Amino acid sequence: MCGGLHRASAPGFRERVDMNRSVIGEPQAEAADSSIRDLSNDALIIRLIQTINHLSRWLTPIHNRTVLEFSARRSEPSAKELLIRLRDTEIRAYAFMNAIATARDPDLDRVPRVEPSPAQVAVDRSAHPLVTMSEFRRVRESSTSLLRALPDTAWDRGGYSRTQRNWTIRELAEFLAKNDREMLRRIDRALSQSGARNGIAAVSQVDYTRIEEPFLATMTRE
């Protein structure tokens, strides 16, 4: 605990990277999911790239790492823990996409599931949140590079699983967009509750509900 902030107990790897769960449970989820399904492949790639920009816009100006590493509520994850979840989910989804892109109808159960060692958990715990964000950015850039290299006809290629669920490349991209939406919403809440935005530029204080507005709309001079 640090000045009213709490370090939330970190969930296990399988809880952080559960790609079979429903990503979001809010009432408007179906409409939001429909808007993602209606995106073209190119627009979906742009949506995935924009998540990196949103995170950088929010987090880069925050110099007090404590407000990113601790949660205002003991039962809720910190911004850093949510970044770790984003990174680990991205690593798993990229592994599936790469398997599908490079093999015909691959068995996704055979894609290695790399669980972090105690040493990696310790590294994650001590790493600066912006380092974690950079790790997520690197994997997301790999995902979007792979997607950009595929013709539209390849997005319907899929892999199968006997233990989880089948995936196509398009479904994986949509899953990541839905997961981004939920994680951004939760990071926004964590930043607001921890006071992380106090004293930073207005352009970086834009909350989740206004995140799609052009930057210039938030930079008008008083």
Helices and strands as residue ranges (DSSP letters): H 13-16, H 29-37, H 41-59, H 66-69, H 79-102, G 108-110, H 118-126, H 129-149, G 152-156, E 158-159, E 167-168, H 169-194, G 202-204, G 208-210, G 215-218
